[in-house]
Structure formats: C-alpha cells, structure tokens
Amino acid sequence: MQANDHKQLLYVGDSDLEFRQLADILSHSLWSLQRAIDCAQAAEILGREAVPVVLASGQVDEDSWAGLLERAGAAPPNLIVCSLNDAESVRMARQKAFDVLDTPFDETQVLRRLDVAEWDWNRRHRFAAPKE
C-alpha cells in the first residue's frame, strides 16, 4: 500500500483518550489519523492539505468548528462531532455537522461513518464534474 492510498482524517480536540481510541481503531485500516488540539491548529492543517473528514470532540465549541468549516475553502471537509450524551447529539446534528458519533467509540460505527463521510466528500468534490 502506498502512502497516498490512505484516507485522511483530522481529529480536533484535546482528549488523549478519544485520540488513543481512534488510533487503535484505525491502526489496521486505510485511514491516516492526524490531530489538532484546537480549531486554530486545524485551520492551519486544512490550509495545507485536503482532508475529507474532520472528527471534532464534543468538547470543541460549535461556534469554533462552524467557523472552521466556513474558512475551509472550496472543498470543506465533512465534519463528524463526537458526542457524550443524547441532548448534545441532537443539538450538534442541527448545526453544520455531517454526522454525530457517540462516545465511547464503537469500532464498527466509527469505520462505517468515516467511510460514508469520505465517500460523500469525494462525490461532492473530487469526482464532481467541473463547472463551466
């Protein structure tokens, strides 16, 4: 497998536990995991490279990640928000998130939702017909 065969995922948050869980889940997958501690650091990464999926900790303020998506340019990533409870899930889902992922993480759900988000991003950006 070549390095460019990997799917890019950016985790935004300061939870070492969530990051380690994701790293374990993705260790035998085609996903390449990066980490940004906050939205400012995430914006720097998104300014340098196309990342189809961003997974934001539920602890990240929704105004921060909503602003991050607005500044992401022509090919904004699909955002999945990690949630800690049902009330938070509903609130986050009504914002600009592509999906909400319950914590603690379930390996099957993580992989399935990441794949759907990446497929959707490719459909909208990478494989879209050029506009005339």
C-alpha angles and dihedrals in degrees: 000000000000123000091246090059089072122101113231121236125177118200113202115197145074098247108120089188094056091045093050091047091051092046090052093047093047098041093099098035137085090257121112110205125211128177135218118184093210142003093268091059090043090054090055091053093045089050090059103041144017110256114181098197132037119188110200124196114243086239091067110098111250092227088059096052093040088055090046091057091048091053094044094093132217096343107038115185124249107256123220115188122209111226133202100194142012097256090054091047092057093047093048094045090056090058124067097293119128091212144345122235120202121230137254087056123246110207095220093049093046094052094043095049094044090051092049092048092048092047090051092048091050091048092052101038117013101037098031116121112253114259116240 
